[in-house]
Amino acid sequence: MKIKPVNAAPTLAAVIFLLLLGSEFIGPESFGGTDPYLSVIILELLIFALPALFFCRLRGNGYSRAIRFRLFEPGCLPFLILASLSLMLVTCAVKLGIFTALNYSLEVTDIYSSYVPDGGGNVIPRALAFAVFPAITEELVFRGIMLAEYEDCGVPAAVIYSSLLFAMLHFDLPLFPVYFLSGVFLAMTAYTCRSVLAPMAVHAINNIFSLFFEDYIWNSILQPRNIVVFAFIVVALALLSLCLLFGEAGRLYRGYGTLGEPSDYVREKSERTPPVYAVMTIPFAACFLIYILAVLL
């Protein structure tokens, strides 16, 4: 496929945005019969996995290496644990700040919530439909394909633009910072562990936490005095976990250097597309327009 990466990546994102918005008009009985969880899983595969696989097919043989579709080393496990903990703590702190500043609800809704309006009582189907499969399919797109495509502009640009598109995907303006920071964390995880499976694991853990445990935390801190104490504890723990996380990342990169492993995502500066070009394309503008219209309407 000859299309330039700065056009290809947002084009795929725009298609996914439209499919995701269109799924709101499809009833749960359309897929999976009477099983709403199966309907959600099928929709996730159709909205994310199918376009992603089609895109990879168009890019040709060997693209799985570009998106780092490989197992991460066992030595990455401590980093993954710290990344999961840091992501949960940082996003909790940011959500709390948004709640305090904007008086915004701490409940995070999902675009598929109408499929299971009462939340359901089946733990495993809920975890698969709302935590595991979203993590797999979204990471394949945003930390696999998007990072690989935007690396044409350099790694920092790849992290920023993939995170921007990931944040827009959720169509929630007040929580935009939460999703953007999540994208940055997950991109860092992909680069540090050199595998797209690593952010899939961290994303799934964070989703499970949000799905089953976050509401209990919010319900316990509704009193102003509790909010102050909770905020202090969360910020302190977040800073501590970040220090440990960056220390573990440093250990992994020192190991890569000792083994002489190349950074396969580094390109010569002369071969890079200027980062500003990435936001000056029609597909990226289309993504932004879809996001703004979805938020307003």
LODREN-519259 format. One record per residue (C-alpha): x, y, z; residue number from 1. Coordinates in steps of 0.02 Angstrom, whole numbers, plus 50000, padded with zeros to 5 digits. Example, Ala and Ser with C-alpha at 12.3 -4.5 7.8 and 13.67 -1.06 7.14 Angstrom:
<sites>
<site><east>50615</east><north>49775</north><up>50390</up><seq>1</seq></site>
<site><east>50684</east><north>49947</north><up>50357</up><seq>2</seq></site>
</sites>
This chain:
<sites>
<site><east>50000</east><north>50000</north><up>50000</up><seq>1</seq></site>
<site><east>50079</east><north>50164</north><up>49942</up><seq>2</seq></site>
<site><east>49979</east><north>50286</north><up>50048</up><seq>3</seq></site>
<site><east>50090</east><north>50389</north><up>50162</up><seq>4</seq></site>
<site><east>50090</east><north>50342</north><up>50347</up><seq>5</seq></site>
<site><east>50030</east><north>50516</north><up>50402</up><seq>6</seq></site>
<site><east>49877</east><north>50488</north><up>50293</up><seq>7</seq></site>
<site><east>49853</east><north>50302</north><up>50321</up><seq>8</seq></site>
<site><east>49848</east><north>50308</north><up>50512</up><seq>9</seq></site>
<site><east>49711</east><north>50440</north><up>50532</up><seq>10</seq></site>
<site><east>49613</east><north>50363</north><up>50389</up><seq>11</seq></site>
<site><east>49604</east><north>50199</north><up>50485</up><seq>12</seq></site>
<site><east>49559</east><north>50297</north><up>50643</up><seq>13</seq></site>
<site><east>49419</east><north>50391</north><up>50552</up><seq>14</seq></site>
<site><east>49345</east><north>50228</north><up>50489</up><seq>15</seq></site>
<site><east>49347</east><north>50157</north><up>50666</up><seq>16</seq></site>
<site><east>49270</east><north>50317</north><up>50737</up><seq>17</seq></site>
<site><east>49125</east><north>50305</north><up>50614</up><seq>18</seq></site>
<site><east>49099</east><north>50119</north><up>50644</up><seq>19</seq></site>
<site><east>49101</east><north>50147</north><up>50832</up><seq>20</seq></site>
<site><east>48972</east><north>50286</north><up>50822</up><seq>21</seq></site>
<site><east>48866</east><north>50183</north><up>50703</up><seq>22</seq></site>
<site><east>48864</east><north>50038</north><up>50826</up><seq>23</seq></site>
<site><east>48754</east><north>50142</north><up>50942</up><seq>24</seq></site>
<site><east>48610</east><north>50114</north><up>50821</up><seq>25</seq></site>
<site><east>48629</east><north>49925</north><up>50823</up><seq>26</seq></site>
<site><east>48526</east><north>49830</north><up>50951</up><seq>27</seq></site>
<site><east>48604</east><north>49693</north><up>51060</up><seq>28</seq></site>
<site><east>48498</east><north>49563</north><up>50972</up><seq>29</seq></site>
<site><east>48587</east><north>49596</north><up>50807</up><seq>30</seq></site>
<site><east>48736</east><north>49488</north><up>50857</up><seq>31</seq></site>
<site><east>48747</east><north>49347</north><up>50980</up><seq>32</seq></site>
<site><east>48560</east><north>49319</north><up>50998</up><seq>33</seq></site>
<site><east>48507</east><north>49348</north><up>51176</up><seq>34</seq></site>
<site><east>48684</east><north>49361</north><up>51243</up><seq>35</seq></site>
<site><east>48729</east><north>49547</north><up>51255</up><seq>36</seq></site>
<site><east>48910</east><north>49509</north><up>51302</up><seq>37</seq></site>
<site><east>48936</east><north>49408</north><up>51144</up><seq>38</seq></site>
<site><east>48859</east><north>49552</north><up>51046</up><seq>39</seq></site>
<site><east>48986</east><north>49673</north><up>51120</up><seq>40</seq></site>
<site><east>49132</east><north>49557</north><up>51081</up><seq>41</seq></site>
<site><east>49075</east><north>49533</north><up>50901</up><seq>42</seq></site>
<site><east>49055</east><north>49720</north><up>50880</up><seq>43</seq></site>
<site><east>49229</east><north>49752</north><up>50949</up><seq>44</seq></site>
<site><east>49301</east><north>49628</north><up>50826</up><seq>45</seq></site>
<site><east>49207</east><north>49706</north><up>50681</up><seq>46</seq></site>
<site><east>49246</east><north>49886</north><up>50730</up><seq>47</seq></site>
<site><east>49429</east><north>49867</north><up>50778</up><seq>48</seq></site>
<site><east>49504</east><north>49699</north><up>50732</up><seq>49</seq></site>
<site><east>49433</east><north>49680</north><up>50556</up><seq>50</seq></site>
<site><east>49489</east><north>49852</north><up>50492</up><seq>51</seq></site>
<site><east>49658</east><north>49828</north><up>50580</up><seq>52</seq></site>
<site><east>49688</east><north>49659</north><up>50499</up><seq>53</seq></site>
<site><east>49634</east><north>49727</north><up>50330</up><seq>54</seq></site>
<site><east>49756</east><north>49872</north><up>50352</up><seq>55</seq></site>
<site><east>49898</east><north>49754</north><up>50398</up><seq>56</seq></site>
<site><east>49858</east><north>49649</north><up>50246</up><seq>57</seq></site>
<site><east>49869</east><north>49802</north><up>50134</up><seq>58</seq></site>
<site><east>50037</east><north>49849</north><up>50212</up><seq>59</seq></site>
<site><east>50106</east><north>49680</north><up>50157</up><seq>60</seq></site>
<site><east>50211</east><north>49540</north><up>50228</up><seq>61</seq></site>
<site><east>50321</east><north>49578</north><up>50377</up><seq>62</seq></site>
<site><east>50206</east><north>49712</north><up>50448</up><seq>63</seq></site>
<site><east>50185</east><north>49610</north><up>50607</up><seq>64</seq></site>
<site><east>50366</east><north>49654</north><up>50648</up><seq>65</seq></site>
<site><east>50329</east><north>49840</north><up>50623</up><seq>66</seq></site>
<site><east>50185</east><north>49833</north><up>50748</up><seq>67</seq></site>
<site><east>50291</east><north>49726</north><up>50868</up><seq>68</seq></site>
<site><east>50170</east><north>49582</north><up>50871</up><seq>69</seq></site>
<site><east>50281</east><north>49468</north><up>50974</up><seq>70</seq></site>
<site><east>50296</east><north>49405</north><up>51152</up><seq>71</seq></site>
<site><east>50380</east><north>49517</north><up>51279</up><seq>72</seq></site>
<site><east>50526</east><north>49452</north><up>51381</up><seq>73</seq></site>
<site><east>50492</east><north>49381</north><up>51556</up><seq>74</seq></site>
<site><east>50607</east><north>49517</north><up>51624</up><seq>75</seq></site>
<site><east>50473</east><north>49645</north><up>51579</up><seq>76</seq></site>
<site><east>50351</east><north>49577</north><up>51708</up><seq>77</seq></site>
<site><east>50406</east><north>49695</north><up>51850</up><seq>78</seq></site>
<site><east>50389</east><north>49842</north><up>51731</up><seq>79</seq></site>
<site><east>50215</east><north>49785</north><up>51678</up><seq>80</seq></site>
<site><east>50159</east><north>49771</north><up>51859</up><seq>81</seq></site>
<site><east>50223</east><north>49946</north><up>51897</up><seq>82</seq></site>
<site><east>50149</east><north>50014</north><up>51735</up><seq>83</seq></site>
<site><east>49978</east><north>49944</north><up>51781</up><seq>84</seq></site>
<site><east>49988</east><north>50016</north><up>51956</up><seq>85</seq></site>
<site><east>50049</east><north>50185</north><up>51894</up><seq>86</seq></site>
<site><east>49914</east><north>50195</north><up>51761</up><seq>87</seq></site>
<site><east>49777</east><north>50160</north><up>51888</up><seq>88</seq></site>
<site><east>49844</east><north>50286</north><up>52014</up><seq>89</seq></site>
<site><east>49879</east><north>50425</north><up>51889</up><seq>90</seq></site>
<site><east>49710</east><north>50409</north><up>51803</up><seq>91</seq></site>
<site><east>49623</east><north>50406</north><up>51973</up><seq>92</seq></site>
<site><east>49712</east><north>50566</north><up>52022</up><seq>93</seq></site>
<site><east>49667</east><north>50652</north><up>51859</up><seq>94</seq></site>
<site><east>49486</east><north>50596</north><up>51868</up><seq>95</seq></site>
<site><east>49476</east><north>50661</north><up>52045</up><seq>96</seq></site>
<site><east>49544</east><north>50828</north><up>51987</up><seq>97</seq></site>
<site><east>49416</east><north>50836</north><up>51847</up><seq>98</seq></site>
<site><east>49277</east><north>50794</north><up>51968</up><seq>99</seq></site>
<site><east>49332</east><north>50928</north><up>52090</up><seq>100</seq></site>
<site><east>49360</east><north>51064</north><up>51959</up><seq>101</seq></site>
<site><east>49209</east><north>51031</north><up>51849</up><seq>102</seq></site>
<site><east>49090</east><north>50941</north><up>51966</up><seq>103</seq></site>
<site><east>49091</east><north>50805</north><up>51834</up><seq>104</seq></site>
<site><east>49026</east><north>50630</north><up>51870</up><seq>105</seq></site>
<site><east>49159</east><north>50506</north><up>51920</up><seq>106</seq></site>
<site><east>49065</east><north>50368</north><up>51832</up><seq>107</seq></site>
<site><east>49148</east><north>50324</north><up>51668</up><seq>108</seq></site>
<site><east>49021</east><north>50262</north><up>51542</up><seq>109</seq></site>
<site><east>49057</east><north>50147</north><up>51395</up><seq>110</seq></site>
<site><east>48984</east><north>50164</north><up>51222</up><seq>111</seq></site>
<site><east>48919</east><north>49985</north><up>51240</up><seq>112</seq></site>
<site><east>48834</east><north>50018</north><up>51408</up><seq>113</seq></site>
<site><east>48661</east><north>50012</north><up>51329</up><seq>114</seq></site>
<site><east>48690</east><north>49830</north><up>51286</up><seq>115</seq></site>
<site><east>48699</east><north>49783</north><up>51470</up><seq>116</seq></site>
<site><east>48606</east><north>49925</north><up>51557</up><seq>117</seq></site>
<site><east>48602</east><north>49845</north><up>51728</up><seq>118</seq></site>
<site><east>48787</east><north>49806</north><up>51729</up><seq>119</seq></site>
<site><east>48753</east><north>49621</north><up>51728</up><seq>120</seq></site>
<site><east>48805</east><north>49495</north><up>51858</up><seq>121</seq></site>
<site><east>48916</east><north>49376</north><up>51759</up><seq>122</seq></site>
<site><east>49095</east><north>49419</north><up>51803</up><seq>123</seq></site>
<site><east>49189</east><north>49323</north><up>51669</up><seq>124</seq></site>
<site><east>49078</east><north>49376</north><up>51521</up><seq>125</seq></site>
<site><east>49084</east><north>49557</north><up>51581</up><seq>126</seq></site>
<site><east>49274</east><north>49550</north><up>51598</up><seq>127</seq></site>
<site><east>49295</east><north>49478</north><up>51425</up><seq>128</seq></site>
<site><east>49173</east><north>49598</north><up>51340</up><seq>129</seq></site>
<site><east>49218</east><north>49760</north><up>51430</up><seq>130</seq></site>
<site><east>49399</east><north>49733</north><up>51483</up><seq>131</seq></site>
<site><east>49498</east><north>49599</north><up>51390</up><seq>132</seq></site>
<site><east>49434</east><north>49612</north><up>51211</up><seq>133</seq></site>
<site><east>49435</east><north>49804</north><up>51210</up><seq>134</seq></site>
<site><east>49615</east><north>49800</north><up>51272</up><seq>135</seq></site>
<site><east>49669</east><north>49679</north><up>51136</up><seq>136</seq></site>
<site><east>49580</east><north>49763</north><up>50991</up><seq>137</seq></site>
<site><east>49616</east><north>49943</north><up>51040</up><seq>138</seq></site>
<site><east>49800</east><north>49910</north><up>51073</up><seq>139</seq></site>
<site><east>49818</east><north>49821</north><up>50907</up><seq>140</seq></site>
<site><east>49759</east><north>49981</north><up>50824</up><seq>141</seq></site>
<site><east>49832</east><north>50119</north><up>50931</up><seq>142</seq></site>
<site><east>49993</east><north>50048</north><up>51004</up><seq>143</seq></site>
<site><east>50022</east><north>49932</north><up>50858</up><seq>144</seq></site>
<site><east>49973</east><north>50013</north><up>50694</up><seq>145</seq></site>
<site><east>49966</east><north>50196</north><up>50747</up><seq>146</seq></site>
<site><east>50138</east><north>50193</north><up>50829</up><seq>147</seq></site>
<site><east>50213</east><north>50103</north><up>50679</up><seq>148</seq></site>
<site><east>50138</east><north>50226</north><up>50556</up><seq>149</seq></site>
<site><east>50177</east><north>50386</north><up>50650</up><seq>150</seq></site>
<site><east>50357</east><north>50332</north><up>50682</up><seq>151</seq></site>
<site><east>50383</east><north>50405</north><up>50510</up><seq>152</seq></site>
<site><east>50380</east><north>50572</north><up>50605</up><seq>153</seq></site>
<site><east>50489</east><north>50511</north><up>50749</up><seq>154</seq></site>
<site><east>50451</east><north>50420</north><up>50911</up><seq>155</seq></site>
<site><east>50391</east><north>50572</north><up>51012</up><seq>156</seq></site>
<site><east>50268</east><north>50616</north><up>50874</up><seq>157</seq></site>
<site><east>50210</east><north>50435</north><up>50866</up><seq>158</seq></site>
<site><east>50172</east><north>50436</north><up>51052</up><seq>159</seq></site>
<site><east>50081</east><north>50603</north><up>51047</up><seq>160</seq></site>
<site><east>49977</east><north>50575</north><up>50891</up><seq>161</seq></site>
<site><east>49928</east><north>50396</north><up>50934</up><seq>162</seq></site>
<site><east>49877</east><north>50456</north><up>51107</up><seq>163</seq></site>
<site><east>49775</east><north>50600</north><up>51034</up><seq>164</seq></site>
<site><east>49679</east><north>50483</north><up>50921</up><seq>165</seq></site>
<site><east>49655</east><north>50361</north><up>51064</up><seq>166</seq></site>
<site><east>49584</east><north>50500</north><up>51173</up><seq>167</seq></site>
<site><east>49467</east><north>50558</north><up>51035</up><seq>168</seq></site>
<site><east>49406</east><north>50379</north><up>51013</up><seq>169</seq></site>
<site><east>49311</east><north>50390</north><up>51179</up><seq>170</seq></site>
<site><east>49210</east><north>50545</north><up>51131</up><seq>171</seq></site>
<site><east>49217</east><north>50617</north><up>51308</up><seq>172</seq></site>
<site><east>49283</east><north>50795</north><up>51317</up><seq>173</seq></site>
<site><east>49300</east><north>50813</north><up>51507</up><seq>174</seq></site>
<site><east>49393</east><north>50648</north><up>51519</up><seq>175</seq></site>
<site><east>49503</east><north>50684</north><up>51368</up><seq>176</seq></site>
<site><east>49659</east><north>50709</north><up>51480</up><seq>177</seq></site>
<site><east>49630</east><north>50540</north><up>51561</up><seq>178</seq></site>
<site><east>49626</east><north>50448</north><up>51396</up><seq>179</seq></site>
<site><east>49772</east><north>50547</north><up>51325</up><seq>180</seq></site>
<site><east>49883</east><north>50507</north><up>51476</up><seq>181</seq></site>
<site><east>49828</east><north>50326</north><up>51465</up><seq>182</seq></site>
<site><east>49884</east><north>50324</north><up>51284</up><seq>183</seq></site>
<site><east>50054</east><north>50395</north><up>51332</up><seq>184</seq></site>
<site><east>50077</east><north>50263</north><up>51468</up><seq>185</seq></site>
<site><east>50028</east><north>50122</north><up>51351</up><seq>186</seq></site>
<site><east>50142</east><north>50186</north><up>51213</up><seq>187</seq></site>
<site><east>50286</east><north>50194</north><up>51336</up><seq>188</seq></site>
<site><east>50247</east><north>50015</north><up>51385</up><seq>189</seq></site>
<site><east>50250</east><north>49958</north><up>51204</up><seq>190</seq></site>
<site><east>50420</east><north>50039</north><up>51173</up><seq>191</seq></site>
<site><east>50499</east><north>49985</north><up>51337</up><seq>192</seq></site>
<site><east>50445</east><north>49802</north><up>51319</up><seq>193</seq></site>
<site><east>50460</east><north>49805</north><up>51129</up><seq>194</seq></site>
<site><east>50296</east><north>49712</north><up>51110</up><seq>195</seq></site>
<site><east>50116</east><north>49765</north><up>51077</up><seq>196</seq></site>
<site><east>50062</east><north>49623</north><up>51191</up><seq>197</seq></site>
<site><east>50133</east><north>49719</north><up>51340</up><seq>198</seq></site>
<site><east>50012</east><north>49867</north><up>51328</up><seq>199</seq></site>
<site><east>49872</east><north>49743</north><up>51294</up><seq>200</seq></site>
<site><east>49906</east><north>49665</north><up>51464</up><seq>201</seq></site>
<site><east>49919</east><north>49833</north><up>51554</up><seq>202</seq></site>
<site><east>49762</east><north>49898</north><up>51468</up><seq>203</seq></site>
<site><east>49664</east><north>49742</north><up>51515</up><seq>204</seq></site>
<site><east>49717</east><north>49756</north><up>51698</up><seq>205</seq></site>
<site><east>49667</east><north>49940</north><up>51702</up><seq>206</seq></site>
<site><east>49499</east><north>49900</north><up>51621</up><seq>207</seq></site>
<site><east>49464</east><north>49764</north><up>51750</up><seq>208</seq></site>
<site><east>49505</east><north>49885</north><up>51890</up><seq>209</seq></site>
<site><east>49389</east><north>50018</north><up>51816</up><seq>210</seq></site>
<site><east>49251</east><north>49893</north><up>51783</up><seq>211</seq></site>
<site><east>49244</east><north>49804</north><up>51951</up><seq>212</seq></site>
<site><east>49331</east><north>49911</north><up>52083</up><seq>213</seq></site>
<site><east>49332</east><north>50096</north><up>52038</up><seq>214</seq></site>
<site><east>49151</east><north>50129</north><up>52083</up><seq>215</seq></site>
<site><east>49181</east><north>50066</north><up>52261</up><seq>216</seq></site>
<site><east>49324</east><north>50190</north><up>52279</up><seq>217</seq></site>
<site><east>49222</east><north>50337</north><up>52216</up><seq>218</seq></site>
<site><east>49073</east><north>50292</north><up>52327</up><seq>219</seq></site>
<site><east>49186</east><north>50292</north><up>52480</up><seq>220</seq></site>
<site><east>49257</east><north>50468</north><up>52454</up><seq>221</seq></site>
<site><east>49103</east><north>50571</north><up>52418</up><seq>222</seq></site>
<site><east>49125</east><north>50672</north><up>52578</up><seq>223</seq></site>
<site><east>49239</east><north>50825</north><up>52557</up><seq>224</seq></site>
<site><east>49353</east><north>50772</north><up>52700</up><seq>225</seq></site>
<site><east>49375</east><north>50600</north><up>52622</up><seq>226</seq></site>
<site><east>49415</east><north>50677</north><up>52454</up><seq>227</seq></site>
<site><east>49560</east><north>50779</north><up>52526</up><seq>228</seq></site>
<site><east>49635</east><north>50629</north><up>52615</up><seq>229</seq></site>
<site><east>49609</east><north>50515</north><up>52466</up><seq>230</seq></site>
<site><east>49685</east><north>50641</north><up>52345</up><seq>231</seq></site>
<site><east>49841</east><north>50659</north><up>52453</up><seq>232</seq></site>
<site><east>49863</east><north>50470</north><up>52464</up><seq>233</seq></site>
<site><east>49834</east><north>50441</north><up>52279</up><seq>234</seq></site>
<site><east>49954</east><north>50579</north><up>52223</up><seq>235</seq></site>
<site><east>50089</east><north>50518</north><up>52342</up><seq>236</seq></site>
<site><east>50071</east><north>50338</north><up>52285</up><seq>237</seq></site>
<site><east>50066</east><north>50392</north><up>52102</up><seq>238</seq></site>
<site><east>50230</east><north>50487</north><up>52119</up><seq>239</seq></site>
<site><east>50311</east><north>50340</north><up>52207</up><seq>240</seq></site>
<site><east>50251</east><north>50216</north><up>52077</up><seq>241</seq></site>
<site><east>50312</east><north>50329</north><up>51936</up><seq>242</seq></site>
<site><east>50485</east><north>50338</north><up>52013</up><seq>243</seq></site>
<site><east>50492</east><north>50149</north><up>52024</up><seq>244</seq></site>
<site><east>50422</east><north>50133</north><up>51848</up><seq>245</seq></site>
<site><east>50554</east><north>50245</north><up>51769</up><seq>246</seq></site>
<site><east>50689</east><north>50157</north><up>51869</up><seq>247</seq></site>
<site><east>50629</east><north>49989</north><up>51801</up><seq>248</seq></site>
<site><east>50623</east><north>50060</north><up>51625</up><seq>249</seq></site>
<site><east>50803</east><north>50117</north><up>51646</up><seq>250</seq></site>
<site><east>50853</east><north>49943</north><up>51702</up><seq>251</seq></site>
<site><east>50774</east><north>49866</north><up>51547</up><seq>252</seq></site>
<site><east>50857</east><north>49989</north><up>51429</up><seq>253</seq></site>
<site><east>51026</east><north>49961</north><up>51511</up><seq>254</seq></site>
<site><east>50999</east><north>49776</north><up>51479</up><seq>255</seq></site>
<site><east>50960</east><north>49809</north><up>51297</up><seq>256</seq></site>
<site><east>51118</east><north>49912</north><up>51282</up><seq>257</seq></site>
<site><east>51224</east><north>49776</north><up>51364</up><seq>258</seq></site>
<site><east>51157</east><north>49646</north><up>51244</up><seq>259</seq></site>
<site><east>51182</east><north>49763</north><up>51096</up><seq>260</seq></site>
<site><east>51000</east><north>49750</north><up>51044</up><seq>261</seq></site>
<site><east>50955</east><north>49883</north><up>50914</up><seq>262</seq></site>
<site><east>50814</east><north>50007</north><up>50935</up><seq>263</seq></site>
<site><east>50715</east><north>49950</north><up>50784</up><seq>264</seq></site>
<site><east>50601</east><north>50103</north><up>50790</up><seq>265</seq></site>
<site><east>50740</east><north>50231</north><up>50771</up><seq>266</seq></site>
<site><east>50757</east><north>50309</north><up>50598</up><seq>267</seq></site>
<site><east>50881</east><north>50432</north><up>50527</up><seq>268</seq></site>
<site><east>50820</east><north>50611</north><up>50545</up><seq>269</seq></site>
<site><east>50838</east><north>50637</north><up>50358</up><seq>270</seq></site>
<site><east>50711</east><north>50498</north><up>50329</up><seq>271</seq></site>
<site><east>50577</east><north>50568</north><up>50444</up><seq>272</seq></site>
<site><east>50422</east><north>50663</north><up>50395</up><seq>273</seq></site>
<site><east>50411</east><north>50830</north><up>50490</up><seq>274</seq></site>
<site><east>50292</east><north>50800</north><up>50637</up><seq>275</seq></site>
<site><east>50186</east><north>50953</north><up>50596</up><seq>276</seq></site>
<site><east>50134</east><north>50872</north><up>50432</up><seq>277</seq></site>
<site><east>50039</east><north>50738</north><up>50528</up><seq>278</seq></site>
<site><east>49907</east><north>50861</north><up>50589</up><seq>279</seq></site>
<site><east>49894</east><north>50949</north><up>50421</up><seq>280</seq></site>
<site><east>49815</east><north>50803</north><up>50329</up><seq>281</seq></site>
<site><east>49634</east><north>50786</north><up>50277</up><seq>282</seq></site>
<site><east>49610</east><north>50618</north><up>50368</up><seq>283</seq></site>
<site><east>49672</east><north>50691</north><up>50533</up><seq>284</seq></site>
<site><east>49557</east><north>50840</north><up>50511</up><seq>285</seq></site>
<site><east>49415</east><north>50718</north><up>50478</up><seq>286</seq></site>
<site><east>49452</east><north>50627</north><up>50641</up><seq>287</seq></site>
<site><east>49448</east><north>50792</north><up>50736</up><seq>288</seq></site>
<site><east>49285</east><north>50843</north><up>50652</up><seq>289</seq></site>
<site><east>49203</east><north>50676</north><up>50692</up><seq>290</seq></site>
<site><east>49259</east><north>50693</north><up>50873</up><seq>291</seq></site>
<site><east>49192</east><north>50871</north><up>50892</up><seq>292</seq></site>
<site><east>49024</east><north>50828</north><up>50812</up><seq>293</seq></site>
<site><east>49006</east><north>50673</north><up>50920</up><seq>294</seq></site>
<site><east>49044</east><north>50771</north><up>51079</up><seq>295</seq></site>
<site><east>48923</east><north>50911</north><up>51035</up><seq>296</seq></site>
<site><east>48782</east><north>50799</north><up>50974</up><seq>297</seq></site>
</sites>
